[in-house]
Amino acid sequence: MARAAAAYALHFAAGTYTETRSESLDIAAGMAWPWSHGEWKPKDPRRDLIRAAALIVAEIERLDRLPTPPHGEEG
């Protein structure tokens, strides 16, 4: 989920900070997308950021549900 969040954030950044789209950030967004290309459906900048944020929250919640490692065995 973190890679999908990164893809949406990169897609947003590709067109937000300059007058023209950043082709390198667009390429990076596509490379970060963890699933099939047919599932990559960016929308407008605001919706891309909302999707990125939701995916980040989902990833944090997934990590919170993982079993806690025994004391002294942190990763």
TIZAMAR-514459 format. One record per residue (C-alpha): residue number from 1; x, y, z; residue in one letter. Coordinates in Angstrom, 2 decimals, always signed. Layout:
! TIZAMAR-514459
(atom NUM, (X, Y, Z), A);
...
***
This chain:
! TIZAMAR-514459
(atom 1, (+0.00, +0.00, +0.00), M);
(atom 2, (+2.89, +2.34, +0.68), A);
(atom 3, (+4.11, +2.00, -2.92), R);
(atom 4, (+0.63, +2.80, -4.24), A);
(atom 5, (+0.49, +5.85, -1.96), A);
(atom 6, (+3.88, +6.95, -3.29), A);
(atom 7, (+2.65, +6.53, -6.86), A);
(atom 8, (-0.33, +8.81, -6.29), Y);
(atom 9, (+1.82, +11.38, -4.45), A);
(atom 10, (+4.41, +11.35, -7.24), L);
(atom 11, (+1.70, +11.75, -9.87), H);
(atom 12, (+0.39, +14.75, -7.94), F);
(atom 13, (+3.89, +16.22, -7.63), A);
(atom 14, (+4.60, +15.68, -11.32), A);
(atom 15, (+2.15, +18.40, -12.29), G);
(atom 16, (+1.95, +20.62, -9.24), T);
(atom 17, (+5.26, +22.33, -8.71), Y);
(atom 18, (+6.04, +23.52, -12.22), T);
(atom 19, (+4.24, +25.12, -15.14), E);
(atom 20, (+4.71, +21.93, -17.14), T);
(atom 21, (+4.41, +18.33, -16.08), R);
(atom 22, (+7.55, +16.63, -14.89), S);
(atom 23, (+8.01, +13.60, -17.12), E);
(atom 24, (+10.53, +12.04, -14.74), S);
(atom 25, (+8.07, +12.16, -11.82), L);
(atom 26, (+5.33, +10.72, -14.04), D);
(atom 27, (+7.67, +7.85, -14.93), I);
(atom 28, (+8.56, +7.36, -11.26), A);
(atom 29, (+4.86, +7.24, -10.36), A);
(atom 30, (+4.28, +4.49, -12.90), G);
(atom 31, (+7.29, +2.56, -11.65), M);
(atom 32, (+6.14, +2.83, -8.03), A);
(atom 33, (+2.68, +1.43, -8.82), W);
(atom 34, (+2.71, -2.08, -7.30), P);
(atom 35, (-0.19, -3.60, -9.24), W);
(atom 36, (-1.08, -4.07, -12.90), S);
(atom 37, (-0.96, -1.03, -15.15), H);
(atom 38, (-4.70, -1.41, -15.85), G);
(atom 39, (-5.42, -0.67, -12.18), E);
(atom 40, (-3.50, +2.64, -12.27), W);
(atom 41, (-6.24, +5.27, -12.45), K);
(atom 42, (-5.01, +8.68, -11.32), P);
(atom 43, (-7.58, +11.45, -11.29), K);
(atom 44, (-7.24, +15.14, -10.48), D);
(atom 45, (-4.53, +16.43, -8.10), P);
(atom 46, (-6.79, +16.67, -5.05), R);
(atom 47, (-8.18, +13.15, -5.47), R);
(atom 48, (-4.67, +11.78, -6.00), D);
(atom 49, (-3.56, +13.30, -2.68), L);
(atom 50, (-6.64, +11.94, -0.91), I);
(atom 51, (-5.91, +8.46, -2.29), R);
(atom 52, (-2.25, +8.75, -1.24), A);
(atom 53, (-3.26, +9.79, +2.28), A);
(atom 54, (-5.84, +7.01, +2.60), A);
(atom 55, (-3.32, +4.41, +1.45), L);
(atom 56, (-0.75, +5.70, +3.96), I);
(atom 57, (-3.27, +5.45, +6.79), V);
(atom 58, (-4.23, +1.93, +5.67), A);
(atom 59, (-0.56, +0.89, +5.64), E);
(atom 60, (-0.02, +2.30, +9.13), I);
(atom 61, (-3.08, +0.43, +10.38), E);
(atom 62, (-1.80, -2.77, +8.73), R);
(atom 63, (+1.53, -2.34, +10.53), L);
(atom 64, (-0.28, -1.71, +13.82), D);
(atom 65, (-2.06, -5.07, +13.47), R);
(atom 66, (+1.16, -7.04, +13.00), L);
(atom 67, (+2.25, -9.14, +15.96), P);
(atom 68, (+4.67, -7.32, +18.19), T);
(atom 69, (+8.15, -8.87, +18.10), P);
(atom 70, (+9.38, -10.33, +21.41), P);
(atom 71, (+11.17, -7.88, +23.69), H);
(atom 72, (+14.65, -7.07, +22.43), G);
(atom 73, (+14.05, -8.26, +18.87), E);
(atom 74, (+13.20, -5.04, +17.10), E);
(atom 75, (+13.50, -4.95, +13.32), G);
***
